[in-house]
Amino acid sequence: MKSSVGYICTECGAKSAKWMGRCQVCGAWDSFEEYDLREETVPAAGQKRPRNLLVESSSPPLRLRDGADQPAKRTKTGIGEFDRVLGGGIVDGSVVLLSGEPGIGKSTLLLQIFSRAAASAKVLYVSGEESFAQLKMRADRLGVSPENLYLYTETDLQKILEAADRLQPDFIVVDSIQTMYDPSSSASPGSISQVRSCASVLVARAKNTGTAVLLVGHVNKEGGISGPKALEHIVDAVLHFEGDRTQAYRIIRAVKNRYGSTNEIGVFEMTETGLAEVENPSETLLSESTDGASGCAAVCVMEGTRPLVAEIQALVTPTVFPSARRNANGVDYNRLCLIIAVLEKRLGMKFWQNDVYINVTGGLRLDTPSADLAIALALISSMTDRPVKKKTICFGEIGLGGECRSSSFGEIRVREADRLGFGRIVLPVKNKEKLTGKPALELCGVRSIYELLTFLEKKPENE
């Protein structure tokens, strides 16, 4: 008898007739889950497909040049940081997937966003994880009670669609897609097949009616969306809600956006009354910066079109282990090891005898080579126990030969540093040569890491 069970990789969507410990396509370990092969059978002749999967209207093929210019209609939610990430607001008929770790504040953020949006639009908020009383308590804590926000606690997809047909909302929020189930599917709720089936029906609903749909997705143990390839390719935008639950700051980042840039971020701060927008994150992140301590260096990075100033802290201390430890919080671990290797080779510093800890304050993550110069300066400062000179900020990439390579958006970074009151900026020579304006702060162009030692305070003569 032929088996009706197959296996699918939750990381890349690859299918297999038998369970495998390692996916042959993406290389992920222990990522295969069972799914029912019978769910993928094509309906027999004469059998009707579900009403919600049918396209209500169609049009003949058109030549691209004959199409009329119809810009996407956007609706602003009233939360500027959220609208910035989406490119100016939520596009009508779009489907947005929001992911984040449990307890990070996804439900709080959505309730605040669509409470604002409900001032001028009708919103159906569907929760499969919380009761009506729990949602009402959260709304009371946040101080929101809009007239056009409707709460619905249900997991049956057909009942949700029937409620949407009666209400005709402008927005549908589903929290979360993993808790929904389609009665026409025999798979268990939360499985890859159910998630994909429910998401496909909601996407068809959005495209047919023009209703914007926002889905909440759980993350797996590696931090990715559960079944990412089963969802990411069918939605219009994928947003990640990041941050450390022990820290006050949260960042929302777009990793896919069909209607805007994927480089923008939104910054929020968790308060007693919910999430508050941080319109000027640079000043907020530097408000508690350490002054006069070794191992601290300020850096200016670009997050989309927004310059962001953060503080990198390094701690280099003699190790008590057979092999020295390396810990990177907020920067790429492999990038940290590369910079340490360059400093050992070019400057002769003995990091192999020391444990190295790197941290970016505020819970930020800097995945850009333009932070190399600040990381190196912080490491040298901690290694020599000499603090960086006051009011100094830097940016730039470091090559394997110890050279400092230029970074993009140099003028924007310099203007941001000047606005925040820094007196000196350390940057690659190529960036200095391209600057057209004359900022008030001192510009220090460097060609290699050998010149970084000049930006450290001198040791007292009695040492």
N, C-alpha and C positions, 0 to 999 in steps of 0.2 A: 504493500500500500504506500502510495506516494505521500511524503510528509507535507503538511500544510504550514510548517513553521520555517521561517528563514531568519537570517541575522543581518543587521544593519549597523554600520559604524555611526556612533553618535557625533563624531567629529567631522567627518567628510561625507557621510551618506552612502558610502560604498556598501554593496550588498554581497552576501556570501551564503552558500547553501549550508555551511557548517560554521560552528563557532571557532574563532581564531583568537589567539592571545594578542597578536599584533596585526594591525591593519596593513595590508600590502600596498595600499594607495597613499595614505597620509603618514603611516608609521606610528600611529597612536597605540598605546598599550591598554589592554582591558577596556576597550571602547565598544565592543559588539553587544547588542541587545536583540532579544527575540522580537519578531513581528509576524503577523498573520499574512501569509501569502494570498489567502483568499480575498483580502481587501483590495488587491490590485487587479482583480479580474475585470475584464471589460463587460459591461451589461449586455445581455443577450439581445438578439434582434427583437425589436418591439418593446423592450423593457425601457421604462422612463427613467431618466436621470433625475436626481434631486432638483427641485425647482430653483433652489438658491444657487446652483452651479450653472444655470443657463444664462446666456447673455440675452438681455431683453431686446436689444436692437443691434443691428449691424449696418455697416455702410460699405459701399464698393471701394476697391483700392484706389488711392489717389496718388498722384505724383507729388513729390516733396515740394517742388516749386509752386504747385497750384494751391497748396494748403494755406488757409488764412492764418495770420498771426493771432494766436489766442493765448496770451500769457496766462500762466497758472494763477488762479484766484486764491489768495492767501487770507487766512483769518488770524489776526493777532490775538494771543491769549491774555495779554496784559502782564505777563512775566517776561521782562526784556531779555534775561539771560537764556531762557528757554527758546524764545523766538530767534535769538541770534544764532543758536546752534542749528536750527532748522532752516536758516536762510531768510528769515523775515516773518515766520509764522507757519501755521499748518495749512498745507494745500488741500483744498476740497477734493474728496475722493481718494486721498492718500492713506496708506497703512504704515504706521510707525511702530517699531518694536523697541521697547525700553527694557534693558536688563540691568541687574545689579545684585549684589550679595544680600542675603536675608538681613533685615534690620537696618539697612543702609538709609532708608527713608523714601523708597519708591512710592508707596501708597500716600504718604504725607505730601510728597511733591505733586503727585497727580491730583489729589484733592484740592490743593491750593491753586494749581494751574487752571483746572476746569471750573473751580468756583469763580475765578475771575472771568473765564470765557462764558460762563452761564449768565453773565450780566447782559449779553447781547445775543446769545444763542442757546439752543436747547441741548442738554447733555444727558446721556444715559450712562451711568456708572455701574457696571456689572462686577460684582465681587463673588468669587467662588471660594474665598478663604476666610472671610469675616462675615459676621452677622450684621443685620441692620443696626442693632443697638451699638455694636462696636464702632461702626462707621459714624454713627451719630455722635458718639462720645468723642471721636477724633475731630469731627467737624466743630463741636462745641469748644474743644481745646484750642483749635486753630482760629476760632472766632469767625467761622464762615457759615452762612445759611442762605445761599442764593435761591431764588424762587424757581429757576429753570433747571436745577440740578436734580435728577431723579436717580435714586439708589435702588438697585435690584440685586438681590442675593440669589443667584441661580447658577447651576453648572450645566444644565441641559441646553444645548445649542439651539434646538428647535424652538424651545420656549423663549429664549433670548431674542431670536429673530422675529417671533410673533409679537413680543413686546415692542420691538423696534418698529414693526409695521404699524402698530397702533399709535405709538408716540411720535414717529417721524422725527428723530433727533438729528441735530447737525453733527454731533460727535458721539461716538460709542467708545467707551473705555472698558477693556476686559482685563481684570486683575484676578488671576493670571491665566494665560492661555493653557498652561499645563493642567489646570483643574477642570477645564471644559471637556465635555464629551459629546459626541454625535451619536444619537440612538441608532442610526443606520449602520454604524460601524461596530463590529463585534470585539474590537481591541479594547483593552483595559484603559481607563482614564490615566493620562500622564504618559502613555507610551508614545513612541515616535510616530506610529501610524495615526493615532488619535490627534496628536498635536498638529501634524501635517494636514489632516482632514479638516479639522476645525479652522485652522488658519486659512486654508484655501476657500472655505465657504465664506469667511468674513471678508477676505480680499475680493471675492466676487460680489459680495454685498456692497462694498465700498465703491467698486468701479461701476456697478449698475445704478446706484442711487446717488452717488456723489457725497455720501456721508463719510467723513474722516473717521478712521478707526485707529485706536492706540492700544497695542497689546503689551502686556507685561510678561517678561520671560524670566524664568529662574536661571541661575547659573549652576554649572557643575563643579566638581571638586577642583578642577584646574582653573576655574574662574571664567570659563566660556559659557555661552548660552547653551542650555540643554538642547541637543539636536540642532546645532547652528545651521548646518547646510540644509536642513529640512525647512527652515524658516527664513534665513537671511536672503535667499535668492528670490523669494516671492513677495517680500515687503518692499516698500519704497525707501524707508530710512531705518537705520539701526543705531540706537543711542545706548551708550554705556554710562551708567551712573556709578561713579567711582568715589573712593574715599575710605579712610580708616574710621571704624565706628568709635574708636577712642579719641578721634580728632573732631574738631568742630566743622572743618571745611569739607565740602563735597564738590565734585566736578562732574559735569555732564558733557560727554564727548560723542561726536558723531563719527562712526566708522563706515557708514554708508549713507549716502543722501542723493537721491535722484533729482532733487530740486534745489540743491545748494552745495556749498563747500563742505568737505569733511575735515577741515582744519580748525574749525571754530570750537571753542569750549565755553561753557557757562559755569560760573563759580557761585556757590551758595554756602551759607553758614547755618549750621543747625542751632536753633535757639529754643527757648522754652515754649515759644508760640509758633514753632514750625521752622521752615527753611526761609532764610532771608537772603535776598540777592546781594552779592558783593560786586558792586559796579567798578570799584577800583581795587582789585586784589593785590596789586603791588604794594600799595601803602599799608594794607592790612597785614600782609605777610612780613613786612619789614618793621612793623610797629614793636615787635618784641625781639629784634635782632640783638645778638650778643656783641658788645663793643669792647674791644681790647683783649679778647680771648683768642688764643692761637687755634688754628684749624677752621676758621670761619671765613667764607668768601662769598660775595654777592655776585649774581649772574643775571643777565638779561636774555631771556629766550623768547621766541615767537610762538604763540599758539594761534594759528590762523593769521588773521590780520592784527591781532592784539599782542603788544609787547607785555611780557610778564617778568617782573623782577622777583627772584627768590634767593634764599640763603642756603648755601651748601655747607654742611658741617662735617669735618673729618676728625677722627680720633685714631692716632697711631700710638700703640703702646706695646712694650715688650711682651712677647708671647710666653705662655707657660706650657704650651702644647708642643708635641713633636713636630707638627707642621702648623704654620701660622694660619690664622683664620681670616677670611675675607667676608664682610657682610655689607651688602648694598641695599639701602632702603630709599627708593625714589629714583634710582639711576640703574641702568643696565649693568648686571653683574659682569658680563664679558667685557663691556667697555671699561669698567673699573680695572679689571685685570690687565687690559691692554695699556692703560695709562700708567699703572704701577710698573709694568715691564719697561716702558719707555723711560720712566724716571730712574729705574735701577740701572739701565744700560747707559743712558746719556749723562746722568748726574752722579752715578755711583752711589745712590742712596740704598741702604740695606733694609728694604722692606721685608725681605724674607725672614728677618729676625723678629718681625713685629706683626701683631694683629692689626688689621685695618678695618675701620667702621666708617661708612659714609651714610649720611642722612640728609634728606631735603626737607626743610621745615614746612609745616602746614599740611603734610600728607600729599604733596604734589609728586608727580612722576615726570621726570625730564628725559624723554626719549629722543634727544637731539644731539648731534656732535658738537653743536655750538657751546655746550656746557663743559667741554673738555678742559678749557683753560681754567675755569673756576675750580673744577675738581682737582686739577694738578696743583693749583695755587693753594688750595685748602690742605692737600696732602703734604706739600712742602712746608707749609706753615706749622702743621701739627708735628711733623717729623723734626723740625728744627726748634720747635717751641717758641717761634717768633710770630706774633700776630701780623695780619695784613694791615698795611697803612690805612688810617681812617678815611672814610668817604671814598673808598676804591671799589669799583665794579668792573667786571670783565666779561668777555665772550670771545669765542673762537674755537676752531677745531685743531687738534694736535695730530700730526702724522707720525709714522713709525720712526722717522729720522729725527724727531724732536722739533720739527718745524711747525710754525703756527699758520694755519690755512684760513682764508677768509670765509666769512659766513654771510648769508643773504640778509637783506633788510638792515644794513648797518646804520643808515641814517635814522630809521625809526627807533632802533635800540638806543642810539646816542641821545635822541630827543627825550626818550622816556627817562633815561638816567639823569639827564639835565633837569627835567621837571621834578624829579624826586629829591633833588638837592645833593647829588653826588659831586664831589670835587675832582675826581680823577677816574678815567675809564681806560682800561687796558684792553687793547684790541689788536688784531693782526695788521701788519703794515699795509696790506692791500686794501683793507677796509678804510684805513685812515686816508689813503691817497684818493679814494673815491668820494669822500665827504665834500660837499659843496658849501655847506653853511659853516659858521664859526660859533660853535656853542661856547658857553661860558666856562665849562669844565675843561680840565687838562686832558688832552688826548695823548696816550702813550702807546705808540705802535711798536709791536714786538715781532721779531722774526723767528725766534725759537724759544724753547723753555729755559735756555740758559739765562735769559734776561729776567725771568720771574723773580729771582732772588732779590732784585733791586726794589721790589715792591713790598718787602717785609720790613717791619720795624727793626732797628738795630738793637742787639742785646746790650744790656747794661755792662759797663766796663768792668765791674767787680765780678762778673761771671767768667 
